[in-house]
Amino acid sequence: MAAAKLFLFGILLLANVDNGMIEKHQDQLQDIKKELEDKKETVSKLLEKENSIVRMLDTLDRKIDSSRKRSRTLTKQKEETQKAIREKRLRIATLEHSTHRHREEIASRLRNLNKLGEIGYLRLLFTIKELQDFGEATRVVKRIVRTDLELVDAFESERTLLSKENEALYKQQKHLAEVLRRLGVEKSDIRQQKKRQKSLLSLTRGQKDFFAKSVRELEEAAKNLQRLIDKLATKDFRSNFAVMKGTLRPPVDSPVVGRFGRFQDPKFKTFMNRNGIEFATERNSEVRVIHTGRVIYADWFRGYGKIIIIDHGDGYYSMHAHLSQVHRQTGETVKGGEIIGLTGDTGSLKGPLLYFELRYRGRAIDPLPWFSPLKLKLAQ
């Protein structure tokens, strides 16, 4: 009997222990669920914050690009103004020399006339005996005097005009210098703001699974790019692009730092996919077209910055992204080796580089096998 009671007591004790452990695990589960919900909310807020930063970076890229265009235009105007000033100074110096020479000639004549006395030229004329010679001499003297006076008046008038023009040019040059100064301040401020935002973006990435979102964004950007190519592509024209595989020159003479296809991020060990290759370049390095073709797009594109898309015929397309300048317009025909733009960092979060894609009938293909190993070696 005592043994039976002891057995029942043991079962009840174990039941109570199990119930306590279950309750404890249930509490832990609730805590985990709450923590997950909190993290989801934090991630959601960070995503909104990051999207805003990405948009602002894109806006700043465009502002910097506009500032650079205005700066180049104003710099050209300044150089033209300086050249015009130098030319006018030379003209003024030439006129001053000429005017001084004529003044000396007139002064010499006046001194000679003074020697003739008060009647001057009249005494000279009175020495002529023949009436016909007298009339001719009179006309000659009048013509000499009139010509000299007209020359002096003309030179003085032109000097006054040139002086006014010179003054106006100096004012214009001063104005241009001030505009360039303001542009320099503006560009510096934009760069500093962009640098701060990139730092903030870096901090944001460290607080969440950024790369998972980056993969989705890259995939979406690639889809948008493909839709753009499909929209812009015209009827295929015949070309010899296919037979050029393994012989083409790379678009830049720079090392390839990002290869085509699946890769693992060294920091986060996250796998991603790249539809093209990346060349590490200095800003404003020349970008060449790899083969003859037709420009079908040359403008901004979200996520890629300034881009140029070339239709090489037979369904082959090349795309060049993150450019600082575009030197060709949509519809233009380009030949292999021509300069089509300059490298930059528009749309790039990695600094200056060239992102290059090669596509065949809409599908991204690895560009490296298309380049000559000898020519590519120069860029490695």
C-alpha positions in Angstrom: 0.0 0.0 0.0 2.8 2.4 1.0 4.6 1.5 -2.2 1.5 2.3 -4.3 1.2 5.7 -2.7 4.8 6.5 -3.2 4.4 5.5 -7.0 1.4 7.9 -7.4 3.3 10.7 -5.6 6.2 10.3 -8.0 3.9 10.5 -11.1 2.2 13.7 -9.8 5.7 15.2 -9.0 6.9 14.4 -12.6 3.7 15.9 -14.0 4.2 19.1 -12.1 7.8 19.3 -13.3 6.7 18.7 -16.9 4.0 21.4 -16.6 6.5 23.8 -15.2 9.0 23.1 -18.0 6.2 23.5 -20.6 5.2 26.8 -19.2 8.8 27.9 -19.1 9.3 27.0 -22.8 6.0 28.7 -23.7 7.3 31.9 -22.1 10.6 31.6 -24.0 8.7 31.1 -27.2 6.6 34.2 -26.6 9.8 36.2 -25.9 11.3 34.9 -29.2 8.2 35.8 -31.1 8.2 39.3 -29.6 11.9 39.7 -30.4 11.2 38.6 -34.0 8.4 41.1 -34.3 10.6 43.9 -33.0 13.3 43.0 -35.4 10.9 42.9 -38.3 9.7 46.4 -37.4 13.3 47.6 -37.1 14.2 46.1 -40.4 11.1 47.7 -42.0 12.1 51.1 -40.7 15.7 50.7 -41.8 14.5 49.6 -45.3 12.5 52.8 -45.6 15.5 54.8 -44.4 17.8 53.2 -46.9 15.5 53.6 -49.8 15.3 57.3 -49.0 19.1 57.5 -48.9 19.4 55.6 -52.3 17.0 58.1 -53.9 18.9 61.0 -52.4 22.2 59.6 -53.7 20.7 59.3 -57.1 19.5 62.9 -56.9 23.0 64.1 -55.8 24.6 62.2 -58.7 22.4 64.2 -61.0 23.2 67.5 -59.2 26.9 66.9 -59.3 26.7 66.0 -63.0 24.8 69.3 -63.7 27.3 71.3 -61.7 30.2 69.7 -63.7 28.4 70.6 -67.0 27.9 74.2 -65.9 31.5 74.3 -64.7 32.8 73.1 -68.0 30.7 75.6 -69.9 31.7 78.5 -67.7 35.4 77.4 -67.9 35.2 77.5 -71.6 33.5 80.9 -71.6 36.2 82.2 -69.2 39.0 80.9 -71.5 37.3 82.5 -74.5 37.0 85.8 -72.6 40.7 85.7 -71.6 41.7 85.1 -75.2 39.5 88.0 -76.4 41.1 90.3 -73.8 44.6 89.3 -74.9 43.6 90.0 -78.5 42.2 93.3 -77.7 45.2 94.3 -75.6 47.4 93.5 -78.6 45.2 95.6 -80.9 45.3 98.5 -78.4 49.1 98.2 -78.3 49.3 98.2 -82.1 47.0 101.2 -82.4 48.9 103.1 -79.7 52.1 102.5 -81.5 50.5 103.6 -84.8 48.9 106.6 -83.3 52.1 107.6 -81.6 54.0 107.3 -84.9 51.4 109.5 -86.8 51.4 112.0 -84.0 55.1 112.3 -84.2 54.8 112.8 -88.0 52.2 115.5 -87.5 54.3 117.1 -84.8 57.3 117.1 -87.1 55.2 118.8 -89.8 53.9 121.4 -87.4 57.5 122.2 -86.3 58.4 122.6 -90.0 55.4 124.8 -90.5 56.3 126.8 -87.5 59.7 127.5 -89.1 57.8 128.9 -92.1 56.2 131.5 -89.9 52.6 132.5 -89.3 51.4 132.0 -92.8 52.9 128.5 -92.8 51.7 126.5 -95.8 50.7 129.7 -97.6 54.4 130.8 -97.7 55.2 127.5 -99.2 52.4 127.9 -101.8 53.5 131.4 -102.6 56.8 130.2 -103.8 55.1 128.3 -106.6 55.2 130.4 -109.8 52.9 128.6 -112.1 49.2 128.8 -111.4 48.6 125.2 -112.4 51.3 124.0 -110.0 49.9 126.2 -107.3 46.5 124.6 -107.6 47.9 121.1 -107.5 50.1 121.9 -104.5 47.1 123.3 -102.6 45.2 120.2 -103.1 48.1 118.0 -102.0 48.6 120.0 -98.8 44.9 119.9 -98.0 44.9 116.2 -98.6 47.9 115.6 -96.3 46.5 117.6 -93.5 43.0 116.1 -93.8 44.4 112.6 -93.9 46.6 113.1 -90.9 43.7 114.5 -88.9 41.3 111.8 -89.9 43.8 109.1 -88.9 44.3 110.7 -85.5 40.5 111.0 -85.0 40.0 107.4 -86.1 42.7 106.0 -83.8 41.4 108.0 -80.9 37.8 106.8 -81.5 38.9 103.2 -81.8 41.0 103.4 -78.7 38.0 104.7 -76.7 35.8 101.9 -78.1 38.4 99.2 -77.3 38.9 100.6 -73.8 35.2 100.3 -73.2 35.1 96.8 -74.6 38.1 95.8 -72.5 36.4 97.1 -69.4 33.3 95.1 -70.2 35.3 91.9 -70.8 37.1 92.4 -67.4 33.7 92.6 -65.7 32.5 89.5 -67.5 35.7 87.6 -66.5 35.2 88.7 -62.9 31.6 87.5 -63.0 32.7 84.2 -64.5 35.3 83.7 -61.8 32.7 84.4 -59.1 30.3 81.9 -60.7 33.1 79.3 -60.9 33.9 79.9 -57.2 30.2 79.4 -56.3 30.1 76.2 -58.4 33.2 74.9 -56.6 31.6 75.5 -53.2 28.4 73.9 -54.4 30.2 70.8 -55.8 32.2 70.5 -52.6 29.1 70.7 -50.5 27.4 68.1 -52.6 30.3 65.7 -52.3 30.5 66.2 -48.6 26.8 65.5 -48.2 27.1 62.4 -50.5 30.1 61.2 -48.4 28.0 61.5 -45.2 25.1 59.7 -46.8 27.3 56.9 -48.0 28.6 56.5 -44.4 25.1 56.4 -43.1 24.2 53.8 -45.7 27.2 51.8 -44.6 25.9 51.9 -41.0 22.4 51.0 -42.1 23.8 47.9 -43.9 25.5 46.7 -40.8 22.2 46.6 -38.9 20.3 44.3 -41.2 20.4 41.7 -43.9 21.2 44.3 -46.6 22.6 41.9 -49.1 19.4 39.9 -49.4 17.7 43.1 -50.4 20.5 44.1 -52.7 20.1 40.8 -54.6 16.4 41.6 -55.1 17.2 45.2 -56.2 19.9 44.0 -58.6 17.5 41.5 -60.1 14.8 44.1 -60.4 17.3 46.5 -62.0 18.4 43.8 -64.4 14.8 43.1 -65.3 14.2 46.8 -65.9 17.3 47.0 -68.1 16.1 44.0 -70.1 12.7 45.6 -70.6 14.5 48.7 -71.8 16.6 46.8 -74.3 13.5 44.9 -75.5 11.7 48.1 -75.9 14.5 49.9 -77.8 15.8 47.0 -79.8 15.1 47.3 -83.5 15.1 44.5 -86.2 18.4 42.6 -86.1 20.9 43.7 -88.6 23.6 41.5 -90.0 27.1 41.8 -88.5 30.3 39.9 -87.9 30.2 40.3 -84.1 29.9 36.5 -83.4 33.1 35.6 -85.2 35.0 38.2 -83.2 34.8 36.2 -80.0 38.2 36.0 -78.3 39.7 39.0 -80.3 37.9 42.1 -79.0 39.7 44.8 -77.0 38.2 45.6 -73.5 36.3 48.9 -73.2 39.0 50.2 -70.7 42.6 49.4 -70.0 41.9 48.6 -66.3 41.9 45.5 -64.1 38.8 43.4 -63.8 37.8 43.4 -60.1 34.3 41.9 -60.4 33.7 38.8 -62.5 30.5 37.5 -64.2 28.1 35.1 -62.5 27.6 33.9 -58.9 30.0 35.2 -56.3 30.3 35.4 -52.5 30.6 38.6 -50.6 33.8 38.4 -48.6 32.4 40.2 -45.6 29.0 38.7 -45.2 29.6 35.4 -47.0 26.4 36.0 -48.9 26.0 34.7 -52.5 24.9 37.1 -55.2 24.8 37.1 -59.0 26.5 39.6 -61.3 25.2 40.0 -64.9 28.4 41.7 -66.1 31.9 42.5 -65.0 33.5 45.4 -63.2 36.6 47.3 -64.1 38.5 49.3 -61.5 39.2 52.7 -63.1 40.2 56.2 -62.3 37.6 58.9 -62.8 37.3 60.1 -66.4 39.1 57.2 -68.0 38.3 56.8 -71.7 35.7 54.2 -72.5 35.9 52.6 -76.0 33.2 50.7 -77.9 34.2 47.1 -78.3 32.8 46.7 -81.8 30.9 48.5 -84.5 27.3 49.1 -83.7 24.5 51.6 -83.1 23.7 53.6 -79.9 20.2 52.7 -78.8 20.3 54.4 -75.4 22.6 57.1 -73.9 21.1 58.6 -70.7 20.5 58.0 -67.0 19.1 54.7 -65.7 18.1 54.1 -62.1 20.7 51.9 -60.3 23.3 52.2 -63.1 23.8 56.0 -63.4 24.8 57.2 -66.8 24.8 54.4 -69.3 25.3 53.7 -73.0 23.8 50.7 -74.7 25.2 49.6 -78.1 23.4 47.3 -80.6 26.0 45.3 -82.4 23.6 43.4 -84.6 22.6 39.7 -84.7 21.0 40.1 -81.2 24.2 41.2 -79.4 24.2 44.3 -77.1 26.8 45.8 -74.8 26.1 48.1 -71.9 28.5 50.5 -70.1 27.4 51.9 -66.7 28.4 54.4 -64.0 29.8 56.9 -66.7 30.7 60.5 -65.8 30.3 61.7 -69.4 28.5 60.3 -72.4 30.0 61.3 -75.8 27.5 59.7 -78.1 23.8 60.2 -78.7 21.0 57.8 -79.4 20.9 56.8 -83.0 24.5 57.4 -83.8 26.7 54.7 -85.5 30.0 53.9 -83.7 33.0 52.0 -84.9 35.1 49.7 -82.8 37.7 51.5 -80.7 35.9 54.9 -80.7 35.7 56.8 -77.4 32.0 56.8 -76.3 32.3 58.2 -72.8 34.3 58.6 -69.6 34.2 56.5 -66.5 32.8 57.8 -63.3 30.8 56.9 -60.2 27.2 57.8 -61.2 24.9 55.3 -59.6 27.8 53.5 -58.0 28.2 52.9 -54.3 31.8 51.6 -54.8 33.4 54.7 -56.2 34.7 55.2 -59.8 34.4 52.0 -61.9 33.0 50.7 -65.2 30.3 48.1 -65.1 30.1 46.3 -68.4 27.5 43.8 -69.7 27.2 41.8 -72.8 23.8 40.3 -73.8 22.7 38.0 -76.6 19.0 38.0 -77.4 18.2 39.3 -73.9 20.3 36.9 -71.9 23.4 38.2 -70.1 26.6 36.3 -71.1 30.1 36.4 -69.7 32.1 39.1 -71.5 35.6 37.8 -70.6 35.8 35.1 -73.3 35.0 37.7 -75.9 38.2 39.7 -75.2 41.6 38.9 -76.6 43.7 37.3 -73.8 46.6 39.4 -74.9 44.6 42.6 -74.9 42.9 41.7 -71.6 46.2 40.8 -70.1 47.2 44.5 -70.4 44.2 45.3 -68.2 44.9 42.6 -65.5 
